[in-house]
Amino acid sequence: MTFGTSKRSEIQPFLAMDVLSAANEAKRAGRPVIHMEVGQPAAAVPESVIAYARSHFHGGKLSYTDALGIKPLRERIAEHYAADYGATVDPRQVVVTTGSSAGFMLTFLAAFDHGDKIALQAPGYPAYRNIMKALGLEVVDLVAGPEDRYTLSAEAIEKAHSEHGLNGVLLASPANPSGTMIQRDALKALCDTCERLKIRFISDEIYHRLVYEGEAETALSFSNEAFVINSFSKYYCMTGWRIGWMIVPEDFIRPVERLAQNLFISAPELSQWAGVAAFDATEDYDLVLSEYKKNRALLTERLTSIGLSSFWPVDGAFYFYVDMGAYTNDTLAFSRRMLDEINLAATPGADFDPYSGNRFIRFSFAGANADMATAMDRLGEWLPSL
């Protein structure tokens, strides 16, 4: 007798991870692969952070913590919002999570019921829609265009709500895959509109502090009802530590705690202590940011010089979302060929956009400067031969 899989498991793959797997296999075979497919910083965690975590290792004994996280980290995160944004956050509202992924899971479960409708920007991070589908939530895609600087607007939300009856809106700024950032006034208008229409607003802020043009603003400056998700993975270079956080409205503290207790028990203790120290390693992280700035300038120049000048504004994060329509209308196949022929791994746009992603590729510039230069050399030599 054969038992079938559940319908909730019938979600799309996360293509960036599929590309990473193929790239890692090629690298194990001895090929000189350059990784531009995932948003994973090449820089190491600062030694001060590692030393602080090591001091809490207790001879190898690590334990469960409170489901919402250790008190010193929750307090330090609250201080961060006061110092960096002038926003008041009660440490009780801080929930430490196993990466931002757990934060999204907890938010979707705590704030929405089966069948609720959540608006997402297209293109956008693929795991949003895949998690939502697995949970029985309905995605309402809103295609972002140049008239709104490739981000969601209050007007677009108002229109979508009149047509679909939205229960929630999720926005990332700086965005993945584009790096484009919503402006302060537009974010305020978005928060105000969601509150007026009783739509739950979720702000993905995991690329905050990775900003090159303008200034990132937290939704907490404009709303006490927003859910805010953040992570130590990107700016803090801690992808493998699997540690993140969320800020929840006060009346959601206990519901989220109950869910966290049952789903995750707690985030890793050692990672939480490392998170405390990460906030004090600003000088180290500023050096990492300076390397990203060099990479951004390099790719801006080199992509343009080889004829790939159509990409979205890279205000922050570490991605270029590039229109490859002059070469292909199937970037899934094109990215496979790029890995096979020039050992360059990048993510096809179909991962982020079910509508026009077939002509886009996302290039991550989170790698070392020398690798980014070599990648552009390979791409520049290869494209004319196609």
C-alpha positions, 0 to 999 in steps of 0.5 A: 500500500502506498501513502501519498504526501500531504497537499500542504507539502506540495509547494514549490522548491526554494530554487536558490537552495537547489542552485546552492546544492548543485554548486556545492556538488560541483565544488566538491568535484573540484570545480572553481565555483563562485557563489552568487546564488544565496544571500550568505555573507562571505565574512566571518563572525567577529572574534569578539562575538565568538569569544563572548559566545564561548564564555557561555559554553559552560564546558559543553552544556547548552540548555533550553531557554525561555521560549521567547529568548534569554532576557539579556538578548531581548533587552539588548534588541529593545535598546537597539530600536531606541538607539537606532530608530528612536522607537520604544519597544518593551523587551516583553514584545521581543521574541527570539527565533530560530532565524527569521524563518521561525519568525514568519511561521509564528507570525502567520500562525498567530495572526491569521486563520486558514483561508486568510488573504495576505498581499505580497510584493512580486517579485519577492522572497519565495519562502513567504508564499511557500510557507503561506501555502503550506499553512492554508493562507491565500497569497494575493500578488501585487506586481510592483512597478517603476511608478511606485519605485518597485515597492508596494504603495498605500494606493495599491493596498487600498485597491487590492483590499477592495477587490480581495478583502485582505487580512494582511500585507507583508513588505520587505525593505530593503527588498529581496531580490532587488535591494530596493527600499521603500521611502519613509513617507511611503512606509508611513502611508502604508502603515496608516492605511493598513491600520485604517482598513484593519489589515495586519502589517508585517515588516521584513527588516532583515536587510536593515543596516545594509543600506547604501542609498537613503535610510531604512526606517522601521515600521515600529516608528509608525505603528504599534500593531505591526509585526517586525521580523529581523535576523542576525543572518545578513548584516551580522554574518550569522547565517549558520547560527540560525538566530533571529527575532521578531517584535510583536504587538503586546496582545500577541505576546502570550499567543506567540509564546504558546506557539513557540513553546510547542513548535520550537521550544527555544532558539539555540542558547549559544546563538542567543549569547552571540547575538548579545555581543553582535550589537557591540561589534559595530566597527567589525561590521562596518568593515564588512559593509565597506566591502559590500559597497565596493562590490556594489560599485564593481557590479554596477560598473561591470554589469553595465559595461557588458550590456546588462544595464537593466536592474532595479535600484540597489538601495540596500541588501546585497543583490542585483536583480538583472533583466536577462531578456536579451539573452534568454526567456528561460533563466532557470535553464540559463542559470543551469548553463551558467553553472555548467559552463563558467562555474558561476552560480546565480538564482533564476528570477522564477524563484521570486516572481511567477509572472516575469521572473523567467527573464531575470536573474538575481546576483548576490554580491555578498561574496569576497571582492576578488570573487565578484571581480572574477565572476564579472570577468567570466560573465563578460567573456561568456555572454558574447559567445552565446 
